[in-house]
């Protein structure tokens, strides 16, 4: 009498028999159906041309955009099974901030015929950048602390989370992102000096972004560990998975692009109706909605004991924002009928200085490939200080604080600084 046949493990995306492939398909019905319903109501309102009150428009169109972004994020993770792991992380970061791209490029395009819209383009871009680094990075470390306690209670641990001092350890491969982010930050210092974003600078930043994608595409990574909806997408048969993933990309991107304009109009009108400065509303509320999927993705990785991957996604998103997003703004402005440069006034120039200084400090903090609690607190406190003390003088003081700390850290870690600058150009 023979024993039971051994069980052969299968990777996501394989199809040992028909029954397992049906179960993931059934599990996908609820989450995909839910995001489809939320997105559909926004599209229906857009097509019907309903004149919504501003606050209702913000909620309806904003929820639809966020729902579509979640679907894009799930599809982006599942795509790791079919493309290079390093490239998948870079593309996933692009996918996660696509709502922000759509909203910001709409403002930049509109500024070609209506110069007043230029302020909103700068506000959305700088707000999303500072929110990602000043709130997203510290919050992720807090989640890692709580997740590590839960893992230790189950006698497990995240190997990339260190206890003394408590910190997240990044792999050496992340020096590529840090080096490119440092180069992009140096290039963008031209913006406050000239008071505008030239198309020529935009082309250089876009070229840097393309180089980044090519570079990370050559990076070898292990088998992806998918979670939640992405895992169910990955468990579909290969052909079905590819069809579903491509369909999600196309439909979700179409929803985001279609709703960017009414959402942007609702934000501006809503701010005026509520008596809130519309510049601040576009700067913080819109990025908070558009960054939500990316935060959720990173947090899920941290909770599953992959804190380095979660922080790596936020780092890749920062590279995308500071190269591709900034680079496309003057091009969108030119296509909208503007000149060869997107002009900035004094307030927007101040925002760029503050954002660039914060970015330089973020790079300096990660030169050691460690993100510790004390620096997470420092980043958050400086970020929050601009809300507590909103005056121009206080904001310049905070920018000076960012720059001073960045210089001190860069000098103290000068050997790591040289390795970081050289990392994007070393042979893989």
Secondary structure, 3 states (H helix, E strand, C coil): CCCCCCCCCCCCCCCCCHHHHHHHHHHHHHHHHHHHHHHHHHHHHHHHCCCCCHHHHHHHHHHHHHHHHHHHHHHHHHHHHCCCHHHHHHHHHHHHCHHHHHHHHHHHHHCCCCHHHHHHHHHHHHHHHHHHHHHHHHHHHHHHHHHHHHHHHCCCCCCCEEECCEEEECCHHHHHHHHHHHHHHHHHHHHHHHCEEEHHHHHHHHHHHHHHHHHHHCCCCCCCCCCHHHHHHHCCCHHHHHHHHHHHHHHHHHHHHHHHHHHHHHHHHHHHHCCCCHHHHHHHHHHHHHHHHHHHHHHHHHHCCCHHHHHHHHHHHHHHHHHHHHHHHHHHHHHCCCCCEEECCHHHHHHHHHHHHHHHHHHHHHHHCEEEHHHHHHHHHHHHHHHHCCCHHHHHHHHHHHHHHHHHHHHHCHHHHHHHHHHCCCCC
